[in-house]
Amino acid sequence: MQKVVIEEKFALFQEHWRPKVVAELNGQEVKLVKVSGTFPWHRHEHEDEMFLVWKGRFRIEFRDRIVEMGPGEFVVVPHGVEHRTAADEEAEILIFEPAAVRNTGDVLDDRFTAPDGATV
């Protein structure tokens, strides 16, 4: 039961698209990720994901619309919904999702699929 200072945790890494677990609760993980550019299209068949913008501008693209977000805004992507995430400039995002969810969902990508369980 220790305080997590989000700003300090984001300062510990520089790489993009590599989520870092900072907390676990009730089978869920809280992850921090820095993003820049466009992530591949994918879906999570059984898991919902919540993306909360900490810094910068971030968007989630769906096949029928795009949701733009800034700091303090979030979106929940329901399981089974195809999507991709993107940021024109670096953004810092908190992700809330079940433990051990592969970041690229149903897609394996040499560049974007992150190893499980990385922490800061």
N, C-alpha and C positions, 0 to 999 in steps of 0.2 A: 504494500500500500504506500507507494511513493508517488510524488508529484511528477508529471511529465511536462517539461517545458518544450512546447512544439518548435519554437524558433531554434532552440539549441539542438534539437534532434535533426532538423532540416540542415543545419550547418555541418553535420557530421558526414555528409555524402554529397557527391556532385553528379553522379550518373543519372541518366534519364531512363524512365520506363522500368526501373528496378525497385518495386515496392519493398519497404522495410517495415517489419512488424514492430510496433511500439507498445502494444497492449493486447491482452486476450480477455474475453469475458463471455460466459455462456455459450461456448462453442464458436464464437465470432472472433475475428481479428481486426484490430485497428492498424491500418498501414499508412505510411507516408510515402509519397512518390513525387519525384520531380518529372515534369513532362515537357516536351518540346517536339513539334512536328506532328505527324499523324500516325496513329496506332492502327494495326490491321483490323478489318471487319471480323467479328466473332460473336459468339453467344455462350451463355452458361445455361445449360439445360435445366439444372436443379437449384441454382443459387441466385438470389437477388444481390445486387451491389448498390451501395450508396457512395456517391462521389461528392465531397464537400470541398469547395475551393477555399484555400487558405490565403494564397497570394497569386496575383496575375489574373489572366483571362483564360477560360477553358471552355471547350464545347464537347457535347456528346452528339454524334451524328447518328440518326436513325434512317432507315430507308425512306421514310415519308416526311421527315422534318429534322431540324437542327435546333438544339437547345444550347444557348449561350449563357455562360455564368461568370460571375465575378466573385470577389471575396465575400464570404458569409452566405453564399448560395449553394444549394445542393440539389441533386436529382437521385432518385432511386430508379435503377434499371431493373425491371422485373425479370425473373428467370425466363429463358427461352426467347428473349427479344434480341435480335441481331443489332449490333451497334459498333461504333468505333469512337475513340476519343482523340482529341486534337487540341493543340495550342500553338498559335503562331509565334509566340515568344515563351520563354520558360515560365511555367506556372508550378505552384506547389499545391498538392491535393492530398486530402485525407480520404482513405477508402475504408468502408466498413463492410465486411463480408464474412461468410463462414470460413473457418480455418481450413487451410490447405487447398483453397481454390486456385487453380492455375490462372494466371493473369490473362492469358490468351484464350481461355475457355476451350472451345472445340477445335482450336487451331494450334498447331505446333509451328513455331517460327524461329529460325536460327538466331535472328537478331532481337526479337522482342520477348520470347518466352523466358520468364525469369525463373531462377532456381527457387525452390520452396524454402520458406522459413528464414530468410535473411532478416537480421535485426540490426537496430542501432541503439 
